[in-house]
Amino acid sequence: MNHQALSAFIWSVADLLRGDYKPADYGSVILPFTVLRRLDCVLEPTKTAVLAELELREKSGLNPEPFLRRKAETNFFNTSPMDLQKLLGDPDNIAANLTSYVQGFSEEVRDIFERFEFHNQIDKLARAKLLFLVTEKFAGIDLHPDKVPNSQMGLVFEELIRKFAEASNETAGDHFTPREVINLMVNLIFVEDDAALSKPGVVRTIYDPTAGTGGMLSVAEERLAELNPGARLTISGQELNPESYAICKADMLIKGQSVSNIAFGNTLSEDGHPGKTFDYMLANPPFGVEWKKVEKEVRREHEQQGFNGRFGPGLPRVSDGSMLFLLHMLAKMRPATEGGCRFGIVLNGSPLFTGGAGSGESEIRRYVLENDLVEAIIALPTDMFFNTGIATYLWIVSNRKPAGRKGLVQLIDGSSFWRKMRKSLGSKRKELGGEHIRQITELFGRAEAADIATVLDAEGKEVAREIVWAGEKAPEAPQGGKVKLAPLSRIFPNSTFGYRAITVERPLRDAAGKIILGERGKNKGKPQADSALRDTENVPLAEDVDAYFKREVLPHAPDAWIDESKTKVGYEVPFNRQFYVFKPPRPLAEIDADLKQVTDRIKTMIEGLAA
């Protein structure tokens, strides 16, 4: 069964729940039962051996845990003689037996079901006389990893979460990221390290501070296994949503990862991995979500610890906490002296330009650019995510830039790299195809300027698209057709995005137009500033302020001066401006002809009505 068919089968359990449960609550039954059946199937082949080992070790007075893990051939075990199939043999006592079965799991698995609050669901299902029917449904499907691989199981969970969110009019975007976006992100963080990652016995660490159900970590693990089957990736993460955390932890258990590396809680207020750093990181934090709930803790860390904490460079406005996750990840980078780190984070457009010079957002941009940490920013197509259609950007950040990238930032406009989905999923109407991922990966890997050439036939229809690298010739236009070039990849010095915000003052004048001078203090004898005429100008860092002032300000305001005490340095990334292509307006004659055609049609319609 593919993941859609499997999730549809599991979803059919909702038919049993209808009436006794609200649609918004279906997930609280279906998700833990899916996890339970998955674990049940994993342990089934070694069940008899584990129970025999338990009896043997208890008789000898030894702690049975390490022996049971070895017999179970995985990181967890269950000491109950029950399984889901056996539970069906005693319908009258199924609630007590199921509770006992869950309690028979090792501690890390019991924690998963506590996060699901599964004991409450057992009681509720029993009272509604549904517990046997639901258990019977799940006992009838085989979810062993040999039949349903981990990657497919991850898709099943994501599909179920999306359906539950739609049924309850909630957003699913907090839980997971489209797999093709994750594939692109993993490609980009690994692309320059292929040689190092293919060495035998290599060990790397990866971290996701907004882990969700673990999709990003799973794809990264699969990708590294493709590059080097002998490599080992140690996975860490943190998740706030209890159900997503439970699913992620169960997935890691089955894969043999240490579940102690998956922390529960709010990443911003309680770092689940204090003092740890990582080789790679991936994150898709929630867009435009305020951080007022954790403001007290975050501000305390910012003020008391400064750059020794996570939020030294500055704090963004409370209405959007996405840049706090960027700062958190900067603090989690393995130092360059120990091999360094590269990470990818998906952000909306706001972190590129929100906030003027001196604001928290600007200071964060200033920190990452002046410290040469941004390798690239890639614009993704709109309508790529399940809960929003807004423009999104993928930042690639690294403290171990290759020599050719030092001091530079690459901007890639990937907004045209998409194909239409056969069926929309929430706000998601577009997806990246394999060729799109390959092309964007190549654009990043080559780190060169490039254009996209669109070839149009005589009728103006697109017949081909081709990447044209710097120094290459554009393709020739077909007879009667033309070729349109648009920027695709651009390389800029870090300082391009910095500016000085200067305050331009004009003198205060009396009713007669005479300049009013200060009468005391440091301004005695100097013209007083008129706050009503005060203005600001942003001068690029690469430009001399005095030269700019003489050229742009003095010709229009000869009495103006700069209040240097108010000058601030700011940074912004005006992404769209770098890729703007001027489109000349249509000729007036053509517009007039269109208007005449419309007015003639309206006139004919009115005459018809009058007749």
ZAMARGU-4260 file (C-alpha; in steps of 0.2 Angstrom, whole numbers, plus 5000, padded with zeros to 4 digits):
<rodrens>
0) 5000/5000/5000 | 5006/5018/4996 | 5005/5031/5010 | 4989/5038/5003 | 4980/5021/5003
5) 4987/5017/5020 | 4982/5033/5028 | 4965/5032/5020 | 4963/5014/5028 | 4968/5021/5045
10) 4957/5036/5042 | 4942/5024/5040 | 4943/5022/5059 | 4935/5039/5059 | 4919/5031/5054
15) 4918/5021/5070 | 4922/5037/5080 | 4909/5048/5072 | 4896/5054/5084 | 4906/5049/5100
20) 4920/5060/5095 | 4921/5077/5087 | 4931/5078/5070 | 4944/5088/5079 | 4947/5074/5091
25) 4949/5060/5079 | 4968/5062/5080 | 4969/5059/5098 | 4963/5041/5095 | 4970/5037/5078
30) 4988/5043/5080 | 4992/5034/5096 | 4984/5018/5089 | 4994/5019/5073 | 5010/5021/5084
35) 5005/5007/5095 | 5002/4995/5080 | 5019/5000/5072 | 5028/4996/5088 | 5018/4980/5090
40) 5023/4974/5073 | 5041/4978/5076 | 5042/4968/5092 | 5031/4953/5086 | 5046/4942/5079
45) 5056/4943/5095 | 5041/4942/5107 | 5043/4924/5113 | 5062/4926/5115 | 5060/4942/5126
50) 5047/4934/5137 | 5058/4919/5140 | 5073/4930/5143 | 5063/4940/5156 | 5059/4925/5166
55) 5077/4919/5165 | 5084/4935/5172 | 5071/4938/5185 | 5075/4921/5192 | 5093/4925/5193
60) 5090/4942/5201 | 5098/4952/5187 | 5092/4968/5180 | 5083/4962/5164 | 5083/4978/5154
65) 5100/4977/5144 | 5096/4958/5140 | 5078/4962/5134 | 5084/4975/5123 | 5097/4963/5115
70) 5084/4950/5113 | 5071/4962/5106 | 5085/4968/5093 | 5080/4986/5095 | 5081/5000/5108
75) 5064/4996/5116 | 5055/4981/5123 | 5038/4975/5130 | 5036/4963/5145 | 5018/4960/5144
80) 5012/4943/5137 | 4999/4953/5127 | 4999/4960/5109 | 4985/4968/5099 | 4980/4951/5092
85) 4979/4943/5109 | 4969/4957/5116 | 4955/4953/5105 | 4953/4936/5113 | 4946/4944/5129
90) 4933/4957/5123 | 4926/4959/5141 | 4943/4964/5149 | 4950/4973/5134 | 4952/4990/5143
95) 4962/4983/5158 | 4972/4972/5146 | 4977/4986/5134 | 4982/4997/5149 | 4993/4983/5156
100) 5000/4980/5138 | 5005/4998/5136 | 5013/4999/5154 | 5023/4984/5149 | 5033/4994/5137
105) 5050/5001/5142 | 5051/5018/5149 | 5054/5028/5133 | 5039/5021/5125 | 5028/5024/5140
110) 5033/5042/5139 | 5026/5042/5121 | 5009/5036/5126 | 5009/5048/5141 | 5011/5063/5128
115) 4996/5056/5119 | 4987/5055/5135 | 4982/5037/5129 | 4975/5031/5145 | 4961/5044/5144
120) 4957/5038/5126 | 4956/5020/5132 | 4943/5025/5146 | 4933/5035/5134 | 4933/5022/5120
125) 4928/5009/5133 | 4913/5019/5139 | 4907/5022/5121 | 4909/5003/5118 | 4921/5007/5104
130) 4938/5000/5111 | 4936/4983/5104 | 4931/4989/5087 | 4945/5001/5086 | 4958/4989/5092
135) 4952/4976/5080 | 4954/4988/5065 | 4972/4991/5069 | 4976/4973/5073 | 4971/4969/5055
140) 4985/4980/5047 | 5003/4976/5046 | 5014/4991/5049 | 5031/4982/5051 | 5045/4992/5043
145) 5048/4978/5031 | 5031/4981/5024 | 5030/5000/5027 | 5047/5008/5027 | 5051/5023/5039
150) 5050/5035/5025 | 5033/5030/5020 | 5027/5029/5038 | 5032/5047/5040 | 5022/5052/5025
155) 5007/5042/5033 | 5008/5052/5049 | 5010/5069/5040 | 4995/5065/5029 | 4984/5060/5044
160) 4989/5076/5054 | 4985/5086/5038 | 4968/5078/5037 | 4964/5081/5056 | 4969/5099/5054
165) 4958/5101/5039 | 4943/5093/5049 | 4945/5105/5063 | 4949/5120/5053 | 4966/5121/5061
170) 4983/5124/5052 | 4994/5109/5048 | 5009/5120/5044 | 5016/5119/5061 | 5018/5101/5060
175) 5027/5097/5044 | 5036/5103/5028 | 5033/5096/5011 | 5045/5082/5007 | 5052/5090/4991
180) 5056/5106/5001 | 5065/5095/5014 | 5075/5086/5000 | 5080/5103/4993 | 5086/5109/5010
185) 5096/5092/5013 | 5104/5093/4996 | 5110/5111/4999 | 5117/5108/5017 | 5126/5092/5010
190) 5131/5098/4993 | 5148/5105/4996 | 5153/5090/5008 | 5149/5075/4997 | 5168/5070/4997
195) 5169/5071/5016 | 5153/5062/5019 | 5158/5048/5008 | 5173/5043/5018 | 5171/5027/5028
200) 5166/5027/5046 | 5161/5046/5045 | 5150/5052/5060 | 5140/5068/5059 | 5127/5076/5070
205) 5111/5085/5064 | 5098/5095/5074 | 5080/5102/5071 | 5074/5114/5084 | 5056/5113/5077
210) 5056/5094/5074 | 5038/5091/5071 | 5035/5073/5067 | 5054/5071/5062 | 5052/5073/5043
215) 5067/5084/5040 | 5078/5073/5051 | 5072/5057/5042 | 5076/5064/5025 | 5093/5069/5030
220) 5097/5052/5037 | 5091/5044/5021 | 5101/5056/5010 | 5117/5052/5020 | 5114/5034/5019
225) 5113/5036/5000 | 5130/5045/5000 | 5138/5033/5012 | 5130/5017/5018 | 5143/5016/5032
230) 5141/5034/5038 | 5132/5037/5055 | 5121/5052/5058 | 5117/5056/5076 | 5100/5065/5076
235) 5094/5078/5089 | 5078/5088/5090 | 5065/5097/5100 | 5046/5099/5098 | 5033/5108/5107
240) 5017/5099/5101 | 5014/5084/5112 | 5007/5073/5098 | 5021/5078/5085 | 5034/5075/5098
245) 5027/5057/5102 | 5027/5052/5084 | 5045/5059/5081 | 5051/5050/5096 | 5043/5033/5091
250) 5050/5035/5073 | 5068/5038/5081 | 5065/5023/5092 | 5062/5011/5077 | 5077/5018/5068
255) 5088/5014/5083 | 5092/5033/5087 | 5094/5038/5105 | 5077/5045/5110 | 5085/5055/5124
260) 5091/5067/5109 | 5073/5072/5106 | 5068/5085/5119 | 5050/5091/5123 | 5046/5109/5126
265) 5048/5126/5119 | 5065/5128/5111 | 5065/5147/5114 | 5061/5147/5133 | 5069/5130/5137
270) 5084/5124/5127 | 5082/5105/5127 | 5101/5103/5122 | 5110/5116/5132 | 5129/5118/5128
275) 5128/5106/5112 | 5133/5111/5095 | 5130/5102/5078 | 5137/5099/5061 | 5121/5102/5052
280) 5104/5109/5056 | 5087/5111/5047 | 5072/5120/5053 | 5055/5127/5047 | 5049/5138/5061
285) 5031/5144/5061 | 5029/5160/5051 | 5023/5176/5059 | 5019/5168/5076 | 5021/5180/5091
290) 5033/5175/5105 | 5024/5184/5119 | 5021/5168/5130 | 5040/5166/5131 | 5045/5185/5131
295) 5050/5186/5149 | 5062/5171/5148 | 5069/5177/5131 | 5072/5195/5136 | 5080/5189/5153
300) 5093/5178/5143 | 5096/5193/5131 | 5099/5205/5144 | 5108/5195/5157 | 5119/5184/5145
305) 5121/5194/5130 | 5132/5186/5117 | 5136/5172/5130 | 5118/5167/5127 | 5108/5164/5112
310) 5100/5181/5109 | 5115/5192/5110 | 5113/5201/5093 | 5096/5208/5096 | 5077/5204/5098
315) 5064/5205/5084 | 5047/5212/5087 | 5035/5202/5098 | 5023/5199/5083 | 5035/5187/5074
320) 5047/5175/5082 | 5055/5167/5067 | 5071/5176/5069 | 5073/5170/5086 | 5075/5152/5079
325) 5088/5159/5068 | 5098/5166/5083 | 5095/5149/5092 | 5103/5140/5078 | 5118/5152/5076
330) 5121/5147/5095 | 5120/5129/5090 | 5134/5129/5076 | 5149/5119/5079 | 5163/5131/5080
335) 5174/5133/5064 | 5189/5127/5074 | 5180/5110/5077 | 5175/5108/5059 | 5161/5121/5058
340) 5142/5119/5053 | 5130/5123/5039 | 5111/5124/5042 | 5096/5128/5032 | 5081/5138/5039
345) 5064/5142/5030 | 5058/5160/5034 | 5045/5171/5026 | 5050/5188/5018 | 5049/5198/5034
350) 5066/5194/5041 | 5074/5201/5025 | 5069/5219/5027 | 5058/5222/5042 | 5064/5235/5055
355) 5075/5250/5051 | 5093/5253/5056 | 5095/5250/5075 | 5080/5238/5076 | 5082/5220/5083
360) 5079/5213/5065 | 5092/5224/5057 | 5104/5220/5071 | 5102/5202/5068 | 5105/5204/5049
365) 5120/5215/5053 | 5127/5201/5064 | 5125/5187/5052 | 5132/5197/5037 | 5146/5206/5046
370) 5152/5189/5052 | 5151/5182/5035 | 5138/5168/5040 | 5126/5169/5025 | 5130/5158/5010
375) 5114/5160/5001 | 5096/5165/5001 | 5084/5156/4989 | 5067/5162/4985 | 5054/5148/4984
380) 5038/5148/4974 | 5022/5154/4983 | 5009/5141/4987 | 5022/5128/4992 | 5016/5125/5010
385) 5000/5117/5017 | 4995/5132/5028 | 5000/5147/5018 | 5002/5154/5001 | 5015/5168/5005
390) 5032/5170/4998 | 5045/5160/5008 | 5064/5160/5008 | 5077/5147/5012 | 5093/5154/5021
395) 5109/5143/5020 | 5120/5149/5034 | 5138/5142/5037 | 5153/5147/5048 | 5164/5136/5036
400) 5162/5144/5019 | 5173/5138/5005 | 5186/5151/4999 | 5176/5156/4984 | 5161/5161/4995
405) 5170/5171/5008 | 5164/5189/5010 | 5149/5185/4998 | 5131/5181/4998 | 5122/5172/4984
410) 5104/5176/4980 | 5094/5163/4970 | 5077/5167/4963 | 5069/5150/4963 | 5051/5156/4962
415) 5048/5150/4944 | 5054/5132/4948 | 5038/5123/4951 | 5025/5112/4943 | 5006/5112/4947
420) 4999/5098/4958 | 4986/5087/4952 | 4976/5090/4968 | 4978/5105/4980 | 4982/5101/4998
425) 4976/5116/5008 | 4986/5131/5002 | 4998/5120/4993 | 4995/5120/4975 | 5013/5119/4968
430) 5027/5107/4971 | 5046/5106/4966 | 5050/5092/4954 | 5066/5082/4954 | 5073/5092/4940
435) 5069/5109/4949 | 5078/5102/4965 | 5093/5097/4954 | 5094/5114/4945 | 5093/5124/4961
440) 5106/5113/4969 | 5117/5116/4954 | 5114/5135/4955 | 5120/5135/4973 | 5134/5122/4971
445) 5142/5132/4957 | 5140/5149/4966 | 5140/5159/4950 | 5129/5172/4942 | 5116/5165/4930
450) 5100/5170/4920 | 5085/5161/4915 | 5081/5161/4896 | 5063/5159/4891 | 5062/5155/4873
455) 5045/5160/4865 | 5038/5156/4848 | 5030/5167/4835 | 5014/5167/4845 | 5022/5171/4861
460) 5020/5153/4868 | 5035/5146/4879 | 5044/5132/4870 | 5059/5131/4881 | 5068/5137/4897
465) 5087/5136/4899 | 5099/5142/4912 | 5112/5153/4905 | 5128/5155/4915 | 5139/5170/4916
470) 5149/5172/4900 | 5138/5160/4890 | 5127/5165/4875 | 5109/5164/4877 | 5099/5152/4865
475) 5094/5159/4848 | 5076/5164/4846 | 5066/5153/4833 | 5060/5162/4818 | 5047/5176/4822
480) 5050/5172/4841 | 5061/5179/4855 | 5071/5175/4870 | 5067/5184/4887 | 5081/5184/4899
485) 5078/5186/4918 | 5091/5186/4932 | 5092/5169/4942 | 5107/5169/4952 | 5117/5184/4958
490) 5133/5186/4969 | 5135/5201/4981 | 5148/5207/4993 | 5141/5206/5011 | 5142/5225/5013
495) 5130/5227/4998 | 5116/5225/5011 | 5122/5238/5024 | 5118/5256/5025 | 5120/5271/5036
500) 5104/5279/5041 | 5108/5298/5042 | 5097/5311/5050 | 5095/5326/5040 | 5091/5342/5049
505) 5084/5359/5043 | 5085/5375/5053 | 5070/5381/5063 | 5065/5399/5057 | 5054/5412/5065
510) 5039/5421/5057 | 5050/5432/5048 | 5060/5418/5040 | 5075/5421/5051 | 5085/5406/5058
515) 5083/5403/5077 | 5100/5400/5086 | 5102/5390/5102 | 5105/5400/5117 | 5113/5388/5129
520) 5123/5372/5131 | 5132/5364/5116 | 5120/5371/5104 | 5123/5389/5109 | 5125/5399/5093
525) 5120/5385/5082 | 5104/5384/5071 | 5090/5375/5080 | 5083/5360/5071 | 5065/5360/5065
530) 5058/5343/5069 | 5044/5346/5056 | 5057/5346/5043 | 5068/5332/5049 | 5071/5318/5037
535) 5082/5302/5035 | 5092/5295/5021 | 5099/5278/5019 | 5117/5279/5012 | 5125/5262/5006
540) 5140/5257/5016 | 5151/5257/5000 | 5147/5276/4997 | 5155/5291/5005 | 5142/5300/5016
545) 5148/5317/5013 | 5148/5314/4994 | 5131/5307/4995 | 5125/5322/5005 | 5132/5335/4993
550) 5125/5326/4978 | 5107/5321/4984 | 5103/5333/4998 | 5111/5350/4997 | 5105/5354/4979
555) 5087/5353/4986 | 5090/5360/5004 | 5106/5371/5005 | 5103/5374/5023 | 5103/5356/5028
560) 5115/5347/5039 | 5118/5329/5046 | 5116/5326/5064 | 5130/5313/5066 | 5125/5308/5084
565) 5109/5300/5076 | 5118/5290/5062 | 5115/5271/5063 | 5121/5257/5053 | 5107/5245/5046
570) 5106/5230/5035 | 5092/5224/5024 | 5091/5212/5009 | 5079/5219/4996 | 5078/5203/4987
575) 5065/5207/4974 | 5074/5223/4969 | 5089/5213/4964 | 5079/5202/4952 | 5067/5216/4946
580) 5065/5216/4927 | 5058/5232/4919 | 5043/5228/4908 | 5039/5243/4896 | 5021/5249/4896
585) 5010/5244/4881 | 5010/5257/4867 | 4995/5270/4869 | 4988/5265/4852 | 4986/5247/4858
590) 4978/5252/4874 | 4966/5264/4865 | 4961/5250/4853 | 4957/5238/4868 | 4946/5252/4876
595) 4937/5255/4860 | 4934/5237/4858 | 4926/5236/4875 | 4916/5252/4874 | 4909/5246/4857
600) 4904/5229/4865 | 4895/5238/4879 | 4887/5250/4867 | 4880/5235/4857 | 4874/5227/4873
605) 4864/5243/4878 | 4857/5244/4861 | 4851/5226/4862 | 4843/5229/4879 | 4834/5245/4873
610) 4827/5236/4857
</rodrens>
